[in-house]
């Protein structure tokens, strides 16, 4: 019996080693089209740009700046100037922060074998066509790199992420979902946005763009996918709570103002308690 099979058979009994920085991240999750991005942006406005909660892009710049501490003033100034370049600065900051600790990052991945095996299995058997499945692997590697960077953030700073590794788990084959959510690097908290599948379908119809996994699907297939995603996130909530992760469930059909204030209050309380 291989490692993945063992985890599927007994998903809730073994805790994986912590991944550096993962618990600095609060993930917004839910079926595609449920409205989590709208809630995420509304929450960000309520918390303010200078709160302890930052975007992933802000986190990458903060991590990159921390990587410059050993440089002289002129070198540091030249790097910081380069970070200001549109688009290129964002990529440059991310690469600098990661490559300065590549060996350490590789070492930490050795302790995540169960999760990496789940990622490989997802690329082989997960939801969507061959292109959609293959495209997930480099995306998930970048997500892991980000989690590793968060350990360099200033004390108490947290990252709000609307499309992190927990979110990716909805595309797992049914038989590997629990294994995935049992081994995914444990975030600091999760905000789970839910809605009826029929409501999600209507939103997917009207928003005019589709993720790779949804390309080419009819309305009936999109509805079935939304039902599957809803069930997957129920599993995620159960497993993550068992692992000690706070999970806040939010009604994605309610007024945006109320939902955003509910989440913002949860995050403020969490920051004060920390």
Order of alpha helices (4+ residues) and beta strands (2+ residues): alpha-beta-alpha-beta-alpha-alpha-alpha-alpha-alpha-alpha-beta-alpha-alpha-beta-alpha-alpha-beta-alpha
